[in-house]
Amino acid sequence: MGRVGLFQYISENFTRAFLTIFLPLFFIGSLVSIVQLSSLTKFIQVDFFEMSRLFGYNLPAMLFYTIPVSFLIAVVTVLLRLSSENELMALFALGVRSKDVVRRLLISAILFSILLLLLSIIKMPQAQQHYRAFKAYKITQAKLNISPSQLGQKFGDFFVYLKSKHENSMRDIVIYTKEKNSSNRLFIAKEAEVENRNSTVSLSLKYGSGYTFSKKTVKMVEYEEMKIFQNINGEAYTYKNIKEYWAKYAKNPKKKGKILFFIFISLIPIIALYIVASFAIINPRYQKSYGYIVLALTTLLLYITATLLQKYGSFLLLGVALGSTLIIGLLLFHFRVSRYF
């Protein structure tokens, strides 16, 4: 079998195995994401297209967390199946070396790792920023959406009640708030209007009176126009670019571990390939299959390592973890597989 034919043969089998694993995991992740997004409807109103937009913002994270596991399971599945059906033994008998088989999977691992790095370093921060900005916008709209003849509505720290409304114009409005010093304030206006400028929302009251009263005193004032301001949007929702986003994390010792976590998880397809392949390529006549047991242990240890790097790691420890994992895999593959096949 030629090199091109071998690569195509391995690729076709791996692609089928990968999609068989990835699609159910992605479907489960999508259901979890939809359930989490549905909780937002308690606070804001979203239509189908806005829900789809929010789902799209969660898509990079879902891909990031499902691809590494799907890749490792697909590698073990396809290699064990080809081994149990003696197809790998036939290829080895024809002169194909085990290194050539894994080398084709290594190309896929490198491509997946590049994709995971792009998702975690670029797309996930962008999606997170868009998600927060969209959520802040919808909360702003919800806070501006004061309905007539309803009790318990709030504008900032003020409780609001109005008799009628047309677009942003209101009539016969009553506003009440209780201060920390136990004094109470009550404002009554014949007309009111809501304005939103540069993330600062103002409620303009016209032709009314205000009362400040406590247990001992009552003060009254009449006015032609009075404005109540509220800054709804925060500064933490936007970053100018990806470089500044990660520069901010790199300067914060508590958040720097997030970079290490993303890099380590992104490189799992490369560093774990030879470990799982060492126990998935077997001669079914003489060897027992421990592929799935090793797969479970390897995946668990890798994610534990990533979590420890996030909490206590540094870039030096990241390099040590990546290098040692890769070396262990290469040694296992040499002593268990490549020196025989």
Secondary structure, DSSP 8 states (H G I E B T S, - for coil): --HHHHHHHHHHHHHHHHHHHHHHHHHHHHHHHHHHHHGGGGTS---HHHHHHHHHHHHHHHHHHHHHHHHHHHHHHHHHHHHHTTHHHHHHHTT--HHHHHHHHHHHHHHHHHHHHHIIIIIHHHHHHHHHHHHHHHHHHHHH---TT-SSEEETTEEEEEEEEETTEEEEEEEEEE-TTS-EEEEEEEEEEEEEETTEEEEEEEEEEEEEE-SS-EEEEEEEEEEEEEE-S-STT--S-HHHHHHHHHT-HHHHHHHHHHHHHHTHHHHTHHHHHHHHS--TTT----HHHHHHHHHHHHHHHHHHHHHH--HHHHHHHHHHHHHHHHHHHIIIIITT-
